[in-house]
Amino acid sequence: MSAAPTAAPETGTGVFSKTRAAISARTLRTDRWWVPPLVTAVGLAAFVIYATIRSYVRTAYWVPEYHYLTPFYSPCVSSDCVEGSSHFGAWFGHIPAILPLGFLVLPFLLGFRLTCYYYRKAYYRAVWFSPPACAVAEPHAKYTGETKLPLIIQNAHRYFFYVAVLVSLINTYDAITAFHGKTGGFGFGLGNIVLVGNVVLLWAYTLSCHSCRHIMGGKLKHFSAHPVRYWFWTQISKLNTRHMALAWTTLGTLALTDFYVMLVASDTISDLRFIN
């Protein structure tokens, strides 16, 4: 049974505009529309809490025997970094505790994730309630879109993408370096599978980005005149359809990779070795 119509309030969202039906109920939906935004909010909060804690503890992030380095500390370019973990040298001296050792790239990676087209949808609904779900009125009096601060920063996503590619290259280097044996030379263990799997999925998430798709085929008037770019565009387009799944998967693999390295580095568990 539908709710009785009421007079539209003086202020409110577009739901209460003069051209819309005046309905007092927040929504006429009878399903559990609040479950998806709730799950999203809990999932994002869990990752943010875990990643923040791990980024600041400055312990158990490097396994010297096998050269395992957690992605939360890569690249580690400070004199505070554990010996051997600075793959690219120590560019900085002492870093105050207010900053994580991975301060060089973490802000850009955070910017890349926050401005990601999928994550915008996720936290707009789950955190900002703009709107919380389809056919559910948002609590904001007006909507300015991404035309004013702070949301206008979302337009910088394409620039954060370039940094994300660079970081993916660094993580790839870390994963290759980790094929190191306890007695030197080549080595292969369970940690290598974890690190490589994480890197592969990070590349898939990064390349499935809408900005990458635009770089491949944007501003082209005739695909027939650019067969190479068209081929890349079609491949990225296929990957782009899985962008949401990859966004969540990579949050999980990042946390899993860091957690595994932490367990091995702290001698809580031993790395399962296959070679050396």
Salt bridges, closest charged atoms under 4 A:
ASP31 OD2 - ARG29 NH2 2.69
ASP80 OD2 - ARG58 NH1 3.69
ASP80 OD2 - HIS94 ND1 3.03
GLU146 OE1 - ARG120 NH1 2.91
ASP174 OD1 - HIS87 ND1 2.79
ASP258 OD2 - ARG54 NE 2.66
ASP271 OD2 - ARG273 NH1 2.75
